[in-house]
């Protein structure tokens, strides 16, 4: 409140990612989270929870909170998880998802045949994972242009009230997600 900002619509991006997994008949979807005291991660967690709540009859959810948001953090979190009983992961960012893919493969799981994974941010590394990572694209260039325009307008005193701009995201479907196996 009372600040000017341009941000990603983390909540709806997360909701779309989880809805994609629900639409693929996944019923046990975990959220691989970074620190929940970080605003964007909390917004993504809220989107995850809202989607599962809407489809509560169909889905179960759990949060695995990592100490950070790196590839190593995702790897360590999944590697330490003893009972892999989930069918899908929504990761707070692509780096966590990439680490999770590595740990799951070392445990003998196939992506997406056994476990589907969706990341967030659409970093270039996601194109080079095996399989390529399904992700939520953030419009970084558009955010930058809007922030620059907002700054210019503020400098010229053209903004009277605080402005909070939310830029939409887009789900990018690649090969790390598939229809859940029937149980």
PyMOL commands that set and color helices and strands:
alter all, ss='L'
color gray80, all
select helices_A, chain A and resi 10-23+39-54+71-80+94-106+124-128+140-155
alter helices_A, ss='H'
color red, helices_A
select strands_A, chain A and resi 5-8+28-33+60-65+88-91+116-118+135-138+164-167+169-172
alter strands_A, ss='S'
color yellow, strands_A
deselect
rebuild
show_as cartoon
